[in-house]
Amino acid sequence: MDDVAISLATISATQMVPLIQHVVVAVHQAFRTRGLTMNLEPGKTEVVVMFRGPGTTQCRTQLFDRDSQPRITVATDTHIIALRVASSYRHLGVRFAMNLDIGESWSSEPGR
């Protein structure tokens, strides 16, 4: 499997990290069943988190207020997975960013 983005949405900001953890366990198990492993190298498997709604400030503080790169850690039956949290990800002209709004102009990017 290559170049997959999984978009998730929750009712409340506090549900986002647990949902990400649940999905990572499911993806990990699907890979293992087929004899595959997730590539956890920098720039390969990363999470871009966009908190919105009530509880957003608290969630951002918990995830990003640290001295090292933020990670979301997941325990499976066979592994402990620590996913890097990135502020943005771009692939094939599509950008995912934690602070990007739908109405934001793309023309502000160099070369666009």
Backbone torsions as a table, in degrees:
resi	resn	phi	psi	omega
1	MET	NA	139.9	-178.0
2	ASP	-143.2	140.7	172.1
3	ASP	55.3	65.2	177.6
4	VAL	-115.3	133.3	172.9
5	ALA	-116.7	129.0	179.1
6	ILE	-111.3	115.0	179.3
7	SER	-91.8	133.8	-179.3
8	LEU	-126.9	148.6	176.1
9	ALA	-139.2	144.3	178.2
10	THR	-130.4	164.0	177.0
11	ILE	-72.8	-38.5	-177.6
12	SER	-127.9	149.6	-179.2
13	ALA	-58.7	-33.7	-177.4
14	THR	-68.4	-15.3	179.2
15	GLN	-86.5	-12.0	-172.0
16	MET	-66.0	-51.8	-177.8
17	VAL	-62.6	-45.9	175.9
18	PRO	-59.6	-36.1	177.4
19	LEU	-66.3	-43.0	177.0
20	ILE	-59.0	-45.0	179.3
21	GLN	-60.3	-43.2	179.4
22	HIS	-61.3	-45.2	-179.1
23	VAL	-66.5	-39.8	179.1
24	VAL	-62.4	-41.5	176.7
25	VAL	-60.8	-44.7	-179.5
26	ALA	-63.4	-43.1	179.0
27	VAL	-66.1	-44.2	178.5
28	HIS	-57.7	-46.6	-179.3
29	GLN	-65.6	-39.0	178.1
30	ALA	-63.6	-41.0	177.7
31	PHE	-63.9	-50.7	-177.1
32	ARG	-59.1	-38.6	179.1
33	THR	-59.3	-30.3	-178.0
34	ARG	-101.0	10.8	178.3
35	GLY	76.3	21.6	-178.6
36	LEU	-110.5	163.7	173.5
37	THR	-130.1	152.7	176.4
38	MET	-77.9	137.3	176.4
39	ASN	-85.5	106.5	-175.5
40	LEU	-98.0	16.5	177.5
41	GLU	-67.8	155.0	178.1
42	PRO	-55.3	134.6	179.0
43	GLY	83.6	-4.0	-178.5
44	LYS	-101.8	-61.5	176.3
45	THR	-119.0	107.8	-179.0
46	GLU	-138.5	163.9	-179.2
47	VAL	-119.1	131.6	171.3
48	VAL	-110.7	118.0	-175.5
49	VAL	-108.7	126.2	176.7
50	MET	-115.6	96.6	178.2
51	PHE	-78.9	134.5	177.1
52	ARG	-138.7	153.3	173.5
53	GLY	86.3	-168.3	-178.0
54	PRO	-59.3	138.3	178.9
55	GLY	87.8	-0.1	-176.3
56	THR	-57.8	-47.9	-177.2
57	THR	-61.0	-45.5	179.2
58	GLN	-61.6	-43.6	-179.4
59	CYS	-65.2	-42.8	178.0
60	ARG	-63.0	-42.0	179.2
61	THR	-61.4	-46.6	-180.0
62	GLN	-60.3	-40.3	-174.8
63	LEU	-84.3	-38.8	-169.8
64	PHE	-107.0	-14.4	-177.3
65	ASP	-85.2	77.8	-178.8
66	ARG	-152.8	166.4	-177.4
67	ASP	-84.4	-16.0	-179.3
68	SER	-115.3	171.7	178.6
69	GLN	-60.1	132.0	-180.0
70	PRO	-65.8	146.5	178.8
71	ARG	-140.3	151.9	171.3
72	ILE	-110.5	121.2	-175.5
73	THR	-102.3	138.0	-177.5
74	VAL	-132.5	133.4	174.9
75	ALA	-104.6	125.9	174.4
76	THR	-110.8	-178.8	177.7
77	ASP	-63.7	-26.5	-173.2
78	THR	-118.8	-18.7	-173.4
79	HIS	-143.3	159.9	165.3
80	ILE	-112.8	119.8	-174.8
81	ILE	-109.1	129.2	176.5
82	ALA	-117.1	103.9	-179.1
83	LEU	-86.8	132.7	175.0
84	ARG	-71.1	140.9	174.5
85	VAL	-103.1	119.2	-179.0
86	ALA	-105.0	153.1	178.8
87	SER	-78.9	-24.0	175.7
88	SER	-158.4	162.0	178.2
89	TYR	-145.8	134.7	179.9
90	ARG	-130.8	133.0	177.8
91	HIS	-150.9	130.8	178.3
92	LEU	50.5	40.8	175.9
93	GLY	83.2	-1.1	178.8
94	VAL	-104.1	133.0	179.8
95	ARG	-118.0	131.9	171.4
96	PHE	-111.1	129.6	-179.7
97	ALA	-143.4	143.8	-176.4
98	MET	-66.9	-19.6	-178.2
99	ASN	-119.5	20.0	-177.1
100	LEU	-89.9	131.8	176.4
101	ASP	-105.0	153.0	-179.4
102	ILE	-54.7	-39.7	-175.8
103	GLY	-81.3	-1.1	-176.9
104	GLU	-67.6	138.5	-176.9
105	SER	-76.3	131.7	177.5
106	TRP	-81.3	-17.5	-176.3
107	SER	-69.1	-11.6	179.3
108	SER	-76.0	-10.8	179.2
109	GLU	-78.9	139.8	176.6
110	PRO	-60.0	137.6	177.7
111	GLY	81.5	6.8	-179.0
112	ARG	-109.6	NA	NA
